[in-house]
Amino acid sequence: MYNDAIMPERFALGVDFGGTNVRVALVTARGGARAAVVAKRSLETRRLRRPAGFVAAVVSAARALLTERGIPRSRVKGIGL
C-alpha cells in the first residue's frame, strides 16, 4: 500500500513496445541511476491484434500496477515510451 512516509512521492510509467512482448513498468521518478522499478508487467505482442485492443491492454496493465501497489494516479508524473 502507498505510504508517503516510506515511498517516494513521484512515479513514472515506462512502456517498451517489442516484437515479442510489450513491457509496462512503474518506476520511481527520482531521475538518473537512482530510479528503481517498483512493479512490471509483460504482455504478448501477438495477442494484441487491433490498435484499440493494444492501447486498452497497455492502459489496463498500467492501471493494474498502480492498483496493486496502492499508488494514486495523481502520483504518476510522466510516461516514457
Backbone as CSV, one residue per row, in Angstrom:
resi,resn,N_x,N_y,N_z,CA_x,CA_y,CA_z,C_x,C_y,C_z
1,MET,0.840,-1.175,0.000,0.000,0.000,0.000,0.888,1.243,0.000
2,TYR,0.471,2.269,-0.702,1.230,3.512,-0.798,1.281,4.220,0.551
3,ASN,2.452,4.702,0.895,2.644,5.417,2.154,3.653,6.527,1.911
4,ASP,3.239,7.794,2.044,4.123,8.936,1.817,5.404,8.855,2.637
5,ALA,5.327,8.285,3.810,6.479,8.256,4.709,7.589,7.327,4.214
6,ILE,7.238,6.262,3.488,8.263,5.305,3.087,8.452,5.178,1.576
7,MET,7.553,5.740,0.774,7.685,5.653,-0.679,7.868,7.039,-1.266
8,PRO,8.605,7.146,-2.373,8.783,8.451,-3.000,7.449,9.007,-3.480
9,GLU,7.403,10.320,-3.559,6.154,10.971,-3.958,5.814,10.802,-5.427
10,ARG,6.802,10.718,-6.282,6.540,10.719,-7.711,6.947,9.413,-8.366
11,PHE,6.161,9.049,-9.374,6.425,7.831,-10.128,6.303,8.139,-11.620
12,ALA,6.781,7.224,-12.441,6.632,7.314,-13.887,6.282,5.927,-14.401
13,LEU,5.636,5.893,-15.545,5.336,4.633,-16.220,6.216,4.535,-17.457
14,GLY,6.775,3.376,-17.677,7.565,3.135,-18.875,6.916,2.033,-19.686
15,VAL,6.869,2.217,-21.001,6.285,1.202,-21.888,7.309,0.883,-22.971
16,ASP,7.651,-0.388,-23.086,8.597,-0.865,-24.091,7.826,-1.712,-25.093
17,PHE,7.688,-1.193,-26.314,6.966,-1.909,-27.368,7.949,-2.780,-28.139
18,GLY,7.852,-4.090,-27.968,8.739,-5.008,-28.670,7.961,-5.905,-29.611
19,GLY,8.687,-6.599,-30.462,8.057,-7.506,-31.417,7.445,-8.727,-30.764
20,THR,8.001,-9.162,-29.640,7.520,-10.344,-28.936,6.656,-9.972,-27.736
21,ASN,7.077,-8.966,-26.992,6.369,-8.541,-25.782,6.265,-7.027,-25.698
22,VAL,5.250,-6.596,-24.996,5.132,-5.199,-24.593,5.307,-5.218,-23.083
23,ARG,6.241,-4.432,-22.592,6.500,-4.405,-21.151,6.077,-3.053,-20.592
24,VAL,5.383,-3.110,-19.471,4.921,-1.903,-18.788,5.543,-1.930,-17.394
25,ALA,6.197,-0.832,-17.011,6.857,-0.780,-15.708,6.479,0.498,-14.970
26,LEU,6.347,0.367,-13.675,6.140,1.502,-12.778,7.476,1.733,-12.093
27,VAL,8.028,2.933,-12.229,9.338,3.239,-11.657,9.262,4.481,-10.780
28,THR,10.224,4.585,-9.872,10.320,5.803,-9.080,10.803,6.910,-10.010
29,ALA,10.340,8.120,-9.803,10.701,9.246,-10.671,11.766,10.107,-10.006
30,ARG,12.803,9.466,-9.533,13.901,10.195,-8.888,14.898,10.703,-9.910
31,GLY,14.915,10.091,-11.055,15.822,10.518,-12.110,17.156,9.792,-12.070
32,GLY,17.760,9.675,-13.239,19.087,9.078,-13.344,19.171,7.663,-12.827
33,ALA,20.326,7.324,-12.295,20.583,5.971,-11.815,19.828,5.655,-10.531
34,ARG,19.254,6.658,-9.902,18.528,6.432,-8.649,17.114,5.912,-8.863
35,ALA,16.617,5.966,-10.089,15.279,5.441,-10.369,15.281,3.932,-10.158
36,ALA,14.164,3.408,-9.681,14.071,1.969,-9.425,12.719,1.440,-9.894
37,VAL,12.705,0.206,-10.397,11.464,-0.440,-10.821,10.690,-0.850,-9.575
38,VAL,9.435,-0.417,-9.517,8.547,-0.745,-8.397,7.723,-1.984,-8.731
39,ALA,7.253,-2.076,-9.982,6.443,-3.207,-10.439,6.477,-3.243,-11.960
40,LYS,6.215,-4.413,-12.543,6.213,-4.520,-14.003,5.281,-5.620,-14.472
41,ARG,4.881,-5.487,-15.733,4.008,-6.471,-16.390,4.514,-6.679,-17.812
42,SER,4.260,-7.862,-18.341,4.627,-8.172,-19.716,3.398,-8.709,-20.445
43,LEU,3.189,-8.228,-21.659,2.060,-8.659,-22.497,2.611,-9.225,-23.799
44,GLU,2.049,-10.315,-24.264,2.484,-10.883,-25.543,1.968,-10.030,-26.692
45,THR,2.874,-9.554,-27.526,2.512,-8.682,-28.644,1.535,-9.368,-29.595
46,ARG,1.733,-10.648,-29.864,0.877,-11.342,-30.847,-0.583,-11.424,-30.400
47,ARG,-0.844,-11.297,-29.104,-2.223,-11.341,-28.607,-2.929,-9.987,-28.740
48,LEU,-2.168,-8.966,-29.035,-2.722,-7.607,-29.138,-2.872,-7.264,-30.618
49,ARG,-3.901,-7.769,-31.238,-4.047,-7.721,-32.693,-4.522,-6.380,-33.252
50,ARG,-5.436,-5.737,-32.599,-6.001,-4.488,-33.127,-5.472,-3.300,-32.343
51,PRO,-5.309,-2.135,-32.997,-4.775,-0.960,-32.296,-5.563,-0.601,-31.031
52,ALA,-6.884,-0.622,-31.107,-7.693,-0.264,-29.933,-7.472,-1.257,-28.794
53,GLY,-7.383,-2.536,-29.124,-7.132,-3.552,-28.121,-5.730,-3.442,-27.544
54,PHE,-4.799,-3.051,-28.380,-3.413,-2.862,-27.970,-3.327,-1.757,-26.921
55,VAL,-3.908,-0.616,-27.225,-3.904,0.523,-26.300,-4.648,0.167,-25.015
56,ALA,-5.791,-0.462,-25.138,-6.575,-0.834,-23.958,-5.796,-1.784,-23.051
57,ALA,-5.052,-2.718,-23.632,-4.269,-3.670,-22.833,-3.136,-2.975,-22.087
58,VAL,-2.482,-2.017,-22.727,-1.398,-1.272,-22.074,-1.957,-0.418,-20.940
59,VAL,-3.063,0.268,-21.181,-3.703,1.090,-20.143,-4.142,0.216,-18.978
60,SER,-4.722,-0.924,-19.275,-5.172,-1.844,-18.239,-3.998,-2.336,-17.392
61,ALA,-2.891,-2.674,-18.036,-1.702,-3.138,-17.312,-1.157,-2.028,-16.409
62,ALA,-1.123,-0.804,-16.916,-0.631,0.330,-16.120,-1.526,0.571,-14.906
63,ARG,-2.821,0.543,-15.120,-3.758,0.734,-14.004,-3.611,-0.376,-12.963
64,ALA,-3.411,-1.607,-13.425,-3.249,-2.741,-12.506,-2.000,-2.568,-11.648
65,LEU,-0.906,-2.084,-12.252,0.320,-1.865,-11.483,0.081,-0.855,-10.363
66,LEU,-0.621,0.221,-10.689,-0.912,1.248,-9.679,-1.818,0.695,-8.586
67,THR,-2.832,-0.039,-8.991,-3.778,-0.608,-8.029,-3.088,-1.600,-7.095
68,GLU,-2.266,-2.470,-7.667,-1.547,-3.472,-6.863,-0.682,-2.835,-5.786
69,ARG,-0.088,-1.704,-6.108,0.815,-1.025,-5.172,0.115,0.039,-4.337
70,GLY,-1.178,0.265,-4.627,-1.935,1.260,-3.876,-1.465,2.684,-4.131
71,ILE,-0.984,2.939,-5.339,-0.462,4.260,-5.694,-1.515,5.020,-6.485
72,PRO,-1.885,6.213,-6.025,-2.882,7.001,-6.767,-2.310,7.512,-8.101
73,ARG,-3.170,7.599,-9.107,-2.738,8.088,-10.425,-2.131,9.478,-10.357
74,SER,-2.542,10.269,-9.398,-2.018,11.635,-9.282,-0.526,11.656,-8.973
75,ARG,0.026,10.541,-8.531,1.465,10.455,-8.221,2.315,10.132,-9.446
76,VAL,1.665,9.762,-10.568,2.397,9.479,-11.806,2.637,10.790,-12.526
77,LYS,3.915,11.124,-12.691,4.289,12.422,-13.246,4.752,12.351,-14.698
78,GLY,4.835,11.143,-15.252,5.247,11.035,-16.644,5.117,9.623,-17.167
79,ILE,5.142,9.528,-18.494,5.090,8.240,-19.172,6.161,8.250,-20.262
80,GLY,6.982,7.222,-20.275,8.005,7.102,-21.308,7.685,5.926,-22.213
81,LEU,7.815,6.157,-23.513,7.541,5.099,-24.492,8.832,4.702,-25.173
